[in-house]
Every structure is written in C-alpha cells, then in structure tokens.
Amino acid sequence: MMQTEVLLILRNMKSNHPWYNYVQGTGTTSYINRCANEWVRMVIGGNHHDLTLFPELNDSWTVGPTQAGSNVIPYPADCLAVREVHRAEQSTLPNWNITKEFPLGYITPENFGILQKDANTVGYAKLFTRKGKSIIIHPTPSAGYTDYLRYYGWKQESALSAATDTFFMDEQWHDVVVTLAAHRIAARIGWTELAGSLLTQVEQRLEQTVNVTALQDFNGRAEVDGTPDRSTVYGS
C-alpha cells in the first residue's frame, strides 16, 4: 500500500506533530496522486514523441467540432499531455477506423506568433502549438472549414481513493512515486536532510530513465511544490 510506504519513509511521525493528522489522513494520498502525474510529466518532458514512455497511458481523444473564428481548443479533462494532433477534414463526427487522418505540424509558440493570420489565411488546420491546457491551431477555422480533431498523448492517472486502488502505470514506477511524494511532504514540513536524500533518489531514477536535458529541466523546478511550468515541460 503506497500510503503506508510514504508514512514509513517519514519515520512514523509522532502523534503530537502539527502535520500528523494531515499526513495520517487524506494528505498522503493527495500528495501521491499529484506526484504520479508529476512523475509522468518529468519523464516525458524531454522525450515528447517517445511512444515507449508509459505505453499504458498512451491514449487518443476526439475533439470537436471546431468553431468558426476560434483557434483555441482545450485539452480533454483527462488528458495530461498532447503529443500529436490530426484532422479529419469533415464536419460530422468521424469513424476513425475508416477516416483518413491528416497530421498537423507542430510549431513552437514563438514561431506560431509570427504566422500570417489575416482573412486570406483559410483552409483546414495545418499547424498547432501548445499553450497551457489548450491547443492552438492555424489557420483559424472559418465557416467552411470546421472540423474534428484527434489528439494523441498521455492520459492522466486516475486518483487513488480506496486502500486497494492502484495506478495504471506499470508498477516499476510506483516506488519512485512514493519517494517523490515523501520528498514533497518532507520538504513542506521542513525536514531538509530527509527531503534532500529523497530528492537525490528521484533524480538518480530520472537520470536512468530519460536524457540529461529532461534531468536539468527537473532540477530547475524540483523545489517548487505543485504543477510544473508547462512552457518547459511541453517543449518541442
């Protein structure tokens, strides 16, 4: 049970500690749930097109129809990161088993900003970029080119609730999620020595798993508790 493992790493906190009730209650589970998706973000950050990363979480979503005059399309609620975007070139809900898909090219947000966007730029979407929890497409759909899109990417882990719940990611990653969650709690409490030791373990596992670029990205925000900066995580 992952919650028990985190509590053991935290050295069975004394009952008179100010954090005791939180950690013994729902707090540990909350940190585990957040750290599971954070770990996935860390790993895929520098390898956004690597299909071998978390194959259990690879998924696709149908999004649409697009709206004339609007080029910002939100992620589905359970989507953690979008890897590719395809278009159907049809205004009715497609059957993806028989519909030909047209891949959109990825462009950085900076280069997206300098694209020609006047009324003469029409047609089905050809390019996309990422911004926060949305995709931005180009050209902006006009009345004659509303469409359905298919997102390919990684699905969010479902939150643990019952004691018997487990994550969908392969169990080889469970120990690092436990370690990361324990690090986050220890750092928040102020147990600096323990937090540093746990962080070193996570860094070593990350270095073994992904490239140096992703490790440096992790180091740059390792001490920030909460959601990573998507401008660095969702790069090209």
Contacts in CASP RR format, 6 or more apart in sequence:
PFRMAT RR
TARGET T0000
AUTHOR 0000-0000-0000
METHOD contacts of the structure
MODEL  1
MMQTEVLLILRNMKSNHPWYNYVQGTGTTSYINRCANEWVRMVIGGNHHD
LTLFPELNDSWTVGPTQAGSNVIPYPADCLAVREVHRAEQSTLPNWNITK
EFPLGYITPENFGILQKDANTVGYAKLFTRKGKSIIIHPTPSAGYTDYLR
YYGWKQESALSAATDTFFMDEQWHDVVVTLAAHRIAARIGWTELAGSLLT
QVEQRLEQTVNVTALQDFNGRAEVDGTPDRSTVYGS
1 163 0 8 1.000
2 32 0 8 1.000
2 160 0 8 1.000
2 174 0 8 1.000
2 177 0 8 1.000
2 178 0 8 1.000
2 181 0 8 1.000
3 28 0 8 1.000
3 29 0 8 1.000
3 32 0 8 1.000
3 160 0 8 1.000
3 163 0 8 1.000
5 175 0 8 1.000
5 178 0 8 1.000
6 28 0 8 1.000
6 31 0 8 1.000
6 32 0 8 1.000
6 178 0 8 1.000
6 181 0 8 1.000
6 182 0 8 1.000
6 185 0 8 1.000
7 13 0 8 1.000
7 23 0 8 1.000
7 24 0 8 1.000
7 28 0 8 1.000
9 178 0 8 1.000
9 179 0 8 1.000
9 182 0 8 1.000
9 198 0 8 1.000
10 23 0 8 1.000
10 182 0 8 1.000
10 185 0 8 1.000
10 186 0 8 1.000
10 194 0 8 1.000
11 194 0 8 1.000
13 19 0 8 1.000
13 20 0 8 1.000
13 23 0 8 1.000
13 24 0 8 1.000
14 20 0 8 1.000
19 185 0 8 1.000
19 189 0 8 1.000
23 185 0 8 1.000
28 181 0 8 1.000
28 185 0 8 1.000
29 159 0 8 1.000
29 160 0 8 1.000
29 161 0 8 1.000
31 181 0 8 1.000
31 184 0 8 1.000
31 185 0 8 1.000
32 160 0 8 1.000
32 177 0 8 1.000
32 178 0 8 1.000
32 181 0 8 1.000
33 157 0 8 1.000
33 159 0 8 1.000
33 160 0 8 1.000
34 181 0 8 1.000
34 184 0 8 1.000
34 226 0 8 1.000
35 177 0 8 1.000
35 180 0 8 1.000
35 181 0 8 1.000
35 184 0 8 1.000
36 157 0 8 1.000
36 167 0 8 1.000
36 169 0 8 1.000
36 177 0 8 1.000
37 80 0 8 1.000
37 156 0 8 1.000
37 157 0 8 1.000
38 180 0 8 1.000
38 226 0 8 1.000
38 227 0 8 1.000
38 228 0 8 1.000
39 173 0 8 1.000
39 176 0 8 1.000
39 177 0 8 1.000
39 180 0 8 1.000
40 54 0 8 1.000
40 57 0 8 1.000
40 80 0 8 1.000
40 81 0 8 1.000
40 154 0 8 1.000
40 157 0 8 1.000
40 169 0 8 1.000
41 80 0 8 1.000
41 81 0 8 1.000
41 228 0 8 1.000
41 233 0 8 1.000
42 206 0 8 1.000
42 210 0 8 1.000
42 214 0 8 1.000
42 217 0 8 1.000
42 218 0 8 1.000
42 228 0 8 1.000
43 53 0 8 1.000
43 54 0 8 1.000
43 206 0 8 1.000
43 209 0 8 1.000
43 210 0 8 1.000
43 214 0 8 1.000
44 50 0 8 1.000
44 53 0 8 1.000
44 54 0 8 1.000
44 81 0 8 1.000
44 154 0 8 1.000
44 233 0 8 1.000
45 210 0 8 1.000
45 214 0 8 1.000
45 217 0 8 1.000
45 233 0 8 1.000
45 234 0 8 1.000
45 235 0 8 1.000
46 210 0 8 1.000
46 211 0 8 1.000
46 213 0 8 1.000
46 214 0 8 1.000
46 217 0 8 1.000
46 235 0 8 1.000
47 53 0 8 1.000
47 210 0 8 1.000
47 211 0 8 1.000
47 214 0 8 1.000
48 81 0 8 1.000
48 83 0 8 1.000
48 234 0 8 1.000
48 235 0 8 1.000
48 236 0 8 1.000
49 83 0 8 1.000
49 84 0 8 1.000
51 58 0 8 1.000
53 154 0 8 1.000
54 154 0 8 1.000
54 169 0 8 1.000
54 170 0 8 1.000
56 168 0 8 1.000
56 169 0 8 1.000
56 170 0 8 1.000
57 80 0 8 1.000
57 154 0 8 1.000
57 155 0 8 1.000
57 157 0 8 1.000
57 168 0 8 1.000
57 169 0 8 1.000
58 152 0 8 1.000
58 153 0 8 1.000
58 154 0 8 1.000
58 155 0 8 1.000
59 79 0 8 1.000
59 152 0 8 1.000
59 153 0 8 1.000
59 154 0 8 1.000
59 155 0 8 1.000
60 96 0 8 1.000
60 150 0 8 1.000
60 151 0 8 1.000
60 152 0 8 1.000
60 153 0 8 1.000
61 76 0 8 1.000
61 79 0 8 1.000
61 150 0 8 1.000
61 151 0 8 1.000
62 93 0 8 1.000
62 94 0 8 1.000
62 96 0 8 1.000
62 148 0 8 1.000
62 149 0 8 1.000
62 150 0 8 1.000
63 73 0 8 1.000
63 76 0 8 1.000
63 148 0 8 1.000
63 149 0 8 1.000
63 150 0 8 1.000
63 151 0 8 1.000
64 73 0 8 1.000
64 147 0 8 1.000
64 148 0 8 1.000
64 149 0 8 1.000
65 91 0 8 1.000
65 146 0 8 1.000
65 147 0 8 1.000
65 148 0 8 1.000
66 73 0 8 1.000
66 125 0 8 1.000
66 137 0 8 1.000
66 141 0 8 1.000
66 146 0 8 1.000
66 147 0 8 1.000
66 148 0 8 1.000
66 149 0 8 1.000
67 141 0 8 1.000
67 146 0 8 1.000
68 141 0 8 1.000
68 142 0 8 1.000
68 143 0 8 1.000
68 144 0 8 1.000
68 146 0 8 1.000
69 140 0 8 1.000
69 141 0 8 1.000
69 142 0 8 1.000
70 140 0 8 1.000
70 141 0 8 1.000
71 136 0 8 1.000
71 137 0 8 1.000
71 138 0 8 1.000
71 139 0 8 1.000
71 140 0 8 1.000
71 141 0 8 1.000
72 131 0 8 1.000
72 134 0 8 1.000
72 135 0 8 1.000
72 136 0 8 1.000
73 134 0 8 1.000
73 135 0 8 1.000
73 136 0 8 1.000
73 137 0 8 1.000
73 149 0 8 1.000
74 133 0 8 1.000
74 134 0 8 1.000
74 135 0 8 1.000
75 82 0 8 1.000
75 133 0 8 1.000
75 134 0 8 1.000
75 135 0 8 1.000
75 151 0 8 1.000
76 151 0 8 1.000
78 155 0 8 1.000
78 156 0 8 1.000
79 151 0 8 1.000
79 153 0 8 1.000
79 154 0 8 1.000
79 155 0 8 1.000
79 156 0 8 1.000
80 153 0 8 1.000
80 154 0 8 1.000
80 155 0 8 1.000
80 156 0 8 1.000
80 157 0 8 1.000
81 153 0 8 1.000
81 154 0 8 1.000
81 233 0 8 1.000
81 234 0 8 1.000
82 130 0 8 1.000
82 135 0 8 1.000
82 151 0 8 1.000
82 152 0 8 1.000
82 153 0 8 1.000
82 234 0 8 1.000
83 152 0 8 1.000
83 153 0 8 1.000
83 154 0 8 1.000
84 103 0 8 1.000
84 104 0 8 1.000
84 106 0 8 1.000
84 151 0 8 1.000
84 152 0 8 1.000
84 153 0 8 1.000
85 103 0 8 1.000
85 104 0 8 1.000
85 105 0 8 1.000
85 125 0 8 1.000
85 128 0 8 1.000
85 135 0 8 1.000
85 137 0 8 1.000
85 149 0 8 1.000
85 150 0 8 1.000
85 151 0 8 1.000
85 152 0 8 1.000
86 101 0 8 1.000
86 102 0 8 1.000
86 103 0 8 1.000
86 104 0 8 1.000
86 149 0 8 1.000
86 150 0 8 1.000
86 152 0 8 1.000
87 101 0 8 1.000
87 102 0 8 1.000
87 104 0 8 1.000
87 124 0 8 1.000
87 125 0 8 1.000
87 147 0 8 1.000
87 148 0 8 1.000
87 149 0 8 1.000
87 150 0 8 1.000
88 94 0 8 1.000
88 96 0 8 1.000
88 99 0 8 1.000
88 101 0 8 1.000
88 102 0 8 1.000
88 147 0 8 1.000
88 148 0 8 1.000
88 149 0 8 1.000
88 150 0 8 1.000
89 102 0 8 1.000
89 124 0 8 1.000
89 147 0 8 1.000
90 99 0 8 1.000
90 147 0 8 1.000
90 148 0 8 1.000
91 144 0 8 1.000
91 146 0 8 1.000
91 147 0 8 1.000
91 148 0 8 1.000
92 148 0 8 1.000
93 148 0 8 1.000
94 148 0 8 1.000
96 150 0 8 1.000
101 150 0 8 1.000
102 124 0 8 1.000
104 125 0 8 1.000
104 126 0 8 1.000
104 127 0 8 1.000
104 128 0 8 1.000
104 137 0 8 1.000
104 149 0 8 1.000
105 126 0 8 1.000
105 127 0 8 1.000
105 128 0 8 1.000
106 127 0 8 1.000
106 128 0 8 1.000
106 129 0 8 1.000
106 236 0 8 1.000
107 115 0 8 1.000
107 127 0 8 1.000
107 128 0 8 1.000
107 129 0 8 1.000
107 138 0 8 1.000
108 129 0 8 1.000
108 235 0 8 1.000
108 236 0 8 1.000
109 129 0 8 1.000
109 130 0 8 1.000
109 131 0 8 1.000
109 231 0 8 1.000
111 129 0 8 1.000
112 127 0 8 1.000
112 129 0 8 1.000
112 136 0 8 1.000
112 138 0 8 1.000
115 121 0 8 1.000
115 127 0 8 1.000
115 138 0 8 1.000
117 138 0 8 1.000
117 139 0 8 1.000
117 140 0 8 1.000
121 138 0 8 1.000
121 139 0 8 1.000
121 140 0 8 1.000
122 139 0 8 1.000
122 142 0 8 1.000
122 145 0 8 1.000
123 139 0 8 1.000
123 141 0 8 1.000
123 142 0 8 1.000
123 145 0 8 1.000
124 141 0 8 1.000
124 145 0 8 1.000
124 147 0 8 1.000
125 137 0 8 1.000
125 138 0 8 1.000
125 139 0 8 1.000
125 141 0 8 1.000
125 147 0 8 1.000
125 149 0 8 1.000
126 138 0 8 1.000
126 139 0 8 1.000
127 137 0 8 1.000
127 138 0 8 1.000
128 135 0 8 1.000
128 136 0 8 1.000
128 137 0 8 1.000
128 138 0 8 1.000
129 135 0 8 1.000
129 136 0 8 1.000
130 136 0 8 1.000
130 230 0 8 1.000
130 234 0 8 1.000
130 235 0 8 1.000
132 230 0 8 1.000
132 234 0 8 1.000
133 230 0 8 1.000
135 149 0 8 1.000
135 151 0 8 1.000
137 149 0 8 1.000
139 145 0 8 1.000
141 147 0 8 1.000
157 167 0 8 1.000
157 168 0 8 1.000
157 169 0 8 1.000
158 165 0 8 1.000
158 167 0 8 1.000
158 168 0 8 1.000
160 166 0 8 1.000
160 167 0 8 1.000
166 174 0 8 1.000
167 173 0 8 1.000
167 174 0 8 1.000
167 177 0 8 1.000
176 201 0 8 1.000
176 202 0 8 1.000
176 205 0 8 1.000
179 198 0 8 1.000
179 201 0 8 1.000
179 202 0 8 1.000
179 205 0 8 1.000
180 198 0 8 1.000
180 202 0 8 1.000
182 198 0 8 1.000
183 195 0 8 1.000
183 196 0 8 1.000
183 198 0 8 1.000
183 199 0 8 1.000
183 202 0 8 1.000
184 225 0 8 1.000
186 194 0 8 1.000
186 195 0 8 1.000
186 196 0 8 1.000
186 198 0 8 1.000
187 195 0 8 1.000
187 196 0 8 1.000
187 199 0 8 1.000
187 223 0 8 1.000
187 225 0 8 1.000
188 225 0 8 1.000
199 222 0 8 1.000
202 222 0 8 1.000
203 215 0 8 1.000
203 218 0 8 1.000
203 219 0 8 1.000
203 222 0 8 1.000
206 214 0 8 1.000
206 215 0 8 1.000
206 218 0 8 1.000
207 215 0 8 1.000
217 232 0 8 1.000
217 233 0 8 1.000
221 228 0 8 1.000
221 229 0 8 1.000
221 232 0 8 1.000
END
